[in-house]
């Protein structure tokens, strides 16, 4: 269409202000770079240099909620809301949720203890709790840090189904990612320790990604990986099978540590972090 002589036309948007282009497949590399650079600037602005990453199942409930749902499930047969088989299934699920709820409380307590310890250090040396930003174990981690009066990081992820960010993340350190691999980069980049609580596919994905990067030397840091809850981890993964079949080296046993109490985990983390990162110069990053 030809322009009308003497009539001013609106200025077209610049490419980076054009939402159709920025959301197109052709702009994917730009979006990836944005998820790499924007968090970098934000962490630098707010002085975030070191993190202790805690993750586990998004489904883990608080003990209070689990107790309440178990009581409700026990009352179902009298309510007439379900058949015998349905009532039994709901009761079984409630019992499982109550059993796993101890890990919510353990994560909250550990995040509290680590945050209190961190706040005794000079501000530039502090180790902030970092979670995946969502509910369950992630919420417990941010809640513990919040209750200790400290800051914490939340690295959220956009999913096809709704997953809200928990309310305990420090607002300026609450991030949302589209790309899983960029989110994993930020989990690793600032991490000086990792604590994995019982979880599902996502927990295993993140755990084995971290172990692989340490094992292959793709990260110069050799930070502690704690597997909290040996009853779960030793049942879900028989790590000794890797050794029996020669799939990993004998020294790879040193990549992870089973722990079963908040005090044990806290003492290990403080001891290893102090030895590796607080005895000399600033640890820096890979």
PyMOL commands that set and color helices and strands:
alter all, ss='L'
color gray80, all
select helices_A, chain A and resi 15-17+19-22+25-45+63-79+84-118+123-125+137-147+171-173+180-189+201-215+230-236+239-244+250-255+262-277
alter helices_A, ss='H'
color red, helices_A
select strands_A, chain A and resi 50-55+127-131+152-157+174-177+191-196+224-228+257-259
alter strands_A, ss='S'
color yellow, strands_A
deselect
rebuild
show_as cartoon
